[in-house]
Amino acid sequence: MKRYQQFEPVLISDFSVSQWEHPEHNHNHYELILIRKGSGKHIVNGNPISYESGMVFLLGPEDCHHFETGEETHFTYIKFTDAYLYRKTGDHQKVIHDLEYLIKSRETHQTGFKLPDDELHTVRLIFNVMVALKDHILYNQDLIWYQLLTLSRILKRNMPELKTSGTQVRNLQAIFCYIHKNIYEPDLLRTRVMANHFNLAADYFGNYFKRNTGTTLRNYIHQYRNTLISHRMTSGKTSLKEIAAEFGLTDASHLMKIIQKK
């Protein structure tokens, strides 16, 4: 399978095609894609998804995809790397959490976002702003960054798990969403707390998760949290003390003990 490599922190492209020319591929970056007009199929990880005007897709490096255009389609792509995602910390921590939640919860939205008309109108305007900034992308990186964070907030409130009525949800994707959203709050990730949230017995909940994922709930949470912590450490913009506080840990030594566990 072809793998596309992007070395720039962020790129924006806006184009129309009658026939998609790229083979099935993955990449080393994230992609936010707006379908401005047109229809066809988007094949994501082998799953064909019918697309239409106004749909938004979010893909990560682990996803492989390609399009089959049924009619001429106008795409707008926002492509960004981990270096761009973690370029700011401190006061930006909460909005980074929003975007991180979307990226890591892509199990729930490989089918794309179908936004209500009012939200879609706003999303189109935000994409328009970013396209207007793309010719001087280095100069406009900060402006593009804030548009991306605004998009993440809109998409977050349209996640499928937020639209589920009631608490009797046994859908595994909803469980993933819960974990990803609350990864910074250790007390909310205790098995009994999560089981109560989904109105299930604690023993059943743990067994259900392991049976359907092949790993324990505790191990999944541990590995996922370590992935996020590693991103912060790699960026070099956040101290160990700040990272520990962000994830609700006692101190830097507690943080190091956690990430050193097998």
Disulfide bonds with the S-S distance in Angstrom:
none
